């Protein structure tokens, strides 16, 4: 057990923390109501009569978040502990470890697994659940936290704790990419081409030091160095070609930047963004338009809905939820079953 985990366990301010209540877990009127959905997106509220329900909880912490973000985790755990929640905490030690931990926890009957990290940690846990019926919670500690923004999840420690304690859920439908190395689930997006090359070549130390700024710097470098091989794909059987492709489960990309208006991770299927123009200037223009939420109106980009996406080109890099995901050829479909995501 590392010193960081020991500090999280033994830092307890429960005598100084007031109890959390339903009012800490109320969504604003501008946000959607949170329900446990059936397969059509409708269902019952899973809060249990207004009572705190946080037994059998595993929290999976990604220590690459750094000490400042770890301090936010300590605050969430202190609130939960002060309100009687019994918590089991573990940290990831290598790529793919969160998937292993989730699979083991589901097998021994854990009811709620909480990803304390970013979109990559959430996706790893989703890969480990594999239809097990375990609820998935989030303490957003990542660089972009796209899914948290997408679902309107709380970021303030007290509100995060309230959401995890009362456990209202909505069903989300992950995507699943099938390639040479098997199936890989993703919760927000899969990219093939330019953005995947940025993710693949981004030095981890640069990402830890500069966060989103590291992606901007790496994108500028890749705009010059990336060769933009043509990507041939089929959307529900219809052939298309593009310089880069993003398969999205939700509206946002890279944080709260609008990519696919009207899409939601609670729906089946995808919005597929086809970037038709290659080259450094086009890549930089697409990036500028994304930062201004104008990408969906820009010439040279097509947004299409699809249930299945087949990438036929060979050896074009892919990324899913901000982590390298091998290379094409790939077949992308919805995962066999949804996941109950804890919301507020």
N, C-alpha and C positions, 0 to 999 in steps of 0.2 A: 504494500500500500504506500503510495507516495505521500510526501509531506503535504502536498496540495489537498489531496483527499482527506487526510487527517485533519487539516485545518478546517475544511468544510464541515466535517462531522462534529468537531468539538467546539466550533463557534456557535454558541446558542444564546440568543438574547430573549428567550421566550418570556421572561418575567417583565420585559419592557415592551412587548408587542401586543396590541389589542387584538381581539378575536376578529377574524374575517366574517363577513356576512353576505347575504345575497346581494345587497346594494353594491358591494365591490365587484360584482359579476354581472352588472346590468349593461347591456349594449345601448348605444345611443340610437335615437329614432331613425337616424340616417342609415343604420346598418341593418342587414338582413337578420331576421330571427334565427336562432340556432336550434336545430332539431336533429334528431337521429333520423336520417332519411331512409326510406325504402329504396328500391332500385330505380324509382322514378323521381327521386329527390324529395319525397314527402314522407313524413313520419312523426313519431312522437318525441316529446321532450324527455330527455333521459335524466334530468335532475331528480334526485330521490327525495321528493317532499321538502325541499329546501334544506336538507341536512347535508353536512359534510360527509363525503364518502371517499376516503383515500387510504384504504387498506390495500395491500398487495401492489405496491408501486415500485417500479424500478426506474431510476434516473440514470441515463447513459450520458456521460459528460465527455465532450471532445476537448482535451486539454490544450489543443493548438489555438483555442480561443484567446488565450493570454490571461494575465492576472487581472486586468481591469474588467474584462467580461466575466471572469470567474467570480469577482466580487459581487456582480449582479446575481449570479447563481446562489452565492451564500445567502443573500438577502431573501431570495425566494424560499430557500430551504428553511431558513429561520422562521419565516411566517408559517410555513406548513407545519414545522415541528411544534411551534407554539400553540397550534390549534389541534394537536393530537394526531397528526398524520404519521403513520409509520413508513419510513422511507428506506429503500435500499439504494445505495449509490455506487456506481462503478465508472471507471474512465476507460476510454478507448486507447489502445496501445499501437495500433497499426491500421492501415487501410483495410476495410472489410471487417474489422473487429466488432463494430456496432451491429452488423448483420448477424454475426455469430452469437453475440450476447442476446439479441432479440429472439433468435430462434431457440436458444436454451431457456430463456425466461418464459416464452410462450409454452414450451413443453412442460414446464413445472407449474403452470397455472397462474402466472402473474397476470393481473387483470388490466393494468395500465403501464405502458412503457413510455417514458418521457425523454425526448431528444433534447439535450442541453447542448446546443450547437447551432449549425447553420443548415442550409438546404441539403448539403451532402450527407450530414449526419441523419437527417430525417429520412432521406432516400435509402440509406443503408439499413435503417431499422425497418422501413417498409419492405425491403427485400427479405428481411428475416422473418417477417410476420406471415407472409404467404398464405393469406386466407385463414389465419388461426383464430380470428374473432377477438383479438386483443385490441383494446383502445390505444390510440397514439396521441400523446400530448407533446407540447413544444414549449421550451424555454428558449426564446430566440436570442442566440449569442453569435450568429454568423456574420459574414461580411455584408451580404445582400438581404438575407431573410425574405426571399421572394414569397414563399408560401405563407408566411406569417402576415405579410402585407395583403396578400391575395384574399385571405380568409378573415381579415380584420382582427387578428389575434392581438392580445394585449402585450405591451413591452414593459410597463411599469411593474416592478417586482411584486407589489401587493396585489395588483390585478391579475398577474400571471398565477400567483398562488391561489387566488380565489377561483380562477377558471379550472385549475387542476383539482381543487378540492371539491367543487360542485359537479364537475364532469358532465357538462352538456356536450353532446356530440353531433357532428354532421358526417355523412358519408362522403368520402372523396374517392374518385376513380383514378388510381395510378395508371400510367402507361407502362408498356413493357416492350423492350427492344430485344429481339432474338438475333444473335450473331454467332460467330465461330466459337465464342467462349460461353455460350449458353444464353439464358434469359437474364435481363437486368431491368428492374422496375425503376421508374422515375415519377416524381410527384408533381413536377412543374414543367419541365421542358427538356427536350433533347435537341442538340444542335449538331449539324454535320457541315464541315467545311471551315470557314474562316474563324468563327467564334470557338470552335473546338480546338483549332490550332493555338488560339490565344490561351485557352485553359491548359492545354497539354504542355506548352512551353513556359508558362508563368512560373518563375522561381518561388517556391514556398516562402522563403525568407522575405522576398519582396512583398508578397501578399500579407504576411503577418505585420510587416512594418507600415504599409501604406493603405491596406484595405482596398476599397474600390479604386483608389488612385492607381494601384498597381495594375489593375485591368486596363485602365486608360493608357498607361505607359506601354504595356505589352501590346495593346491593340495598335498603337502607332507604329511599333516595331514590326508587327506582323503585316500591317498594311503594305509595307515595303517589301518584306521577305516572302510572304506567302504567295504561292504560284497560282492559286485559284483554279484547280482542275475542275472541269465540268462535272456536275452531279446529275446523274440520270436516276429518276425515281418514278414510281407509280402511286398515284393517289386513288384508292378504290378502283384500281385497274387502269386508270387513264395516265398516259405517259407525259412527263414534264422534264425539263432540263433547267438547271439554275446554277449560279456561281456559289451559293451558300443556302442552307435550308435550316429553319428552326421549326420543330414540331412542338406546339405549346398546349398544355392542359389548362392554362389560365390566361388572364389578361396581361400580366406584368412580366417584365424581363429585367434582370440585373438590379432589382430593388422595386421601385414603384414607377418604372418607366413603361408606358403603355405600348404594347406590341399587338395584342389580339383583342380588340374591343368585343365585348359580349361573350367571351369564353369564360368558363368556370371549371375548376377542378372537381366540382360536384357532378359534372355532366360526363357522359360517355363520349368518346371521340376526341378529335383534336382540331385546332386551327393550325394550318401549315403555312408558314411564311416562306415564300420563294423569292430570294434575292437574285434578280435576273442579271444584274450588271457586275462584271468582275473588275478587278484592279484597285489600286491604292486610293484613287480619288473617289471612286464609288463607295468603297468601304468607309472612308472618312465621312462622306456625305450621309451614309446610312447611320453612322454613329451620332453625328450631330442632330439628325432628325429624331433619333430615339431619345436623346437627352431633352428635346423640346416637346415630346409626345406628339410628333408629327409623322412618325414613321408609317403609320397606316394610310396616310394620304399621299405618300411620296411616289413619284413615278419610278418604275423599275422594281416594285415589290408587289407581289400578289398574295392575298390572304384567302385561303381555301379551306373548307371544312372537309374532313375525311375520317373514316373509321379505320382504315388500314393504309400504312405508308410503307412501300417497299423501295429500299435504296439498292439499285443495281450496280452502281459504280464500285470499283474495287479500290481498297486502301485509302479512302478519304477519311480523315480523323473524325471521331465523334466524341461528344461530351454529353453527360446527363446531370442536371442539377448542379452544374459547376465543377464536376469531377470528370477526368478522362474516362471514356467509355468504349475504348477499342476503336475499330474502324469498320467501314462498310465492306461487304454488303450486310444490310440489316433489314429485318422485318419488324415494323412497329405496330402494335395493337394495344387495346386496353388490357389491363391485367384481368385475370379470371374473376376476381372478386374485389369489392371495395374495402376501404379501411375506415373505421369510426374514428374521426379526428376530434379531439377535445377542443371546443371553442369557448367563447365567453357568453 
